[in-house]
Amino acid sequence: PLEAGGTDAILPGAAIWGEAEATFAADNNSTALVFATNTSAAAEEKMRIDSSGNVGIGTTSPSCILDISGNEGQIKLKSTNSEKFSNILLESSGGDQWQISGPRGETEGNNSSQ
C-alpha cells in the first residue's frame, strides 16, 4: 500500500502460507494451508486447512471436517432468493436426517436412531 508515515499500513493486511505440522522426514511432510487477515496490524491466522483436509475457522487445530470457533457462537445462512429460505441438513451415512429450516428457525427431522 501507499504509506509514508511509518504506521501499520506498511504491514501486510492478508497472507496465505504453508506451515509444517511436524518435523519433516522421509515418511512425514504433513503441511497445513493457513489464511490470515487483519485491519490495522500484522495479519493473524483466521482459517486453516490441515493435512487431513479438516477446515478450522477461528481455531488453529480443527478436530473435524468443519470446526468453527468464535465469540459469537452462531453461523448465519441467508438466502437471497425471496422464494426460498435457508436450510441446514445433517445426514448420516445410514440415511438418518435432521433438518433446520424456515424463516423462523422451525426444526424437523426423521432421526430414526432415537
C-alpha positions, 0 to 999 in steps of 0.5 A: 500500500501507499504509506509514508508515515511509518504506521501499520499500513506498511504491514501486510493486511492478508497472507496465505502460507504453508506451515509444517505440522511436524518435523519433516522426514522421509515418511512425514511432510504433513503441511497445513494451508493457513489464511490470515487477515487483519485491519490495522496490524500484522495479519493473524491466522483466521482459517486453516486447512490441515493435512487431513483436509479438516477446515478450522475457522477461528481455531488453529487445530480443527478436530473435524471436517468443519470446526468453527470457533468464535465469540459469537457462537452462531453461523448465519445462512441467508438466502437471497432468493425471496422464494426460498429460505435457508436450510441446514441438513445433517445426514448420516451415512445410514440415511438418518436426517435432521433438518433446520429450516424456515424463516423462523428457525422451525426444526424437523427431522426423521432421526430414526436412531432415537 
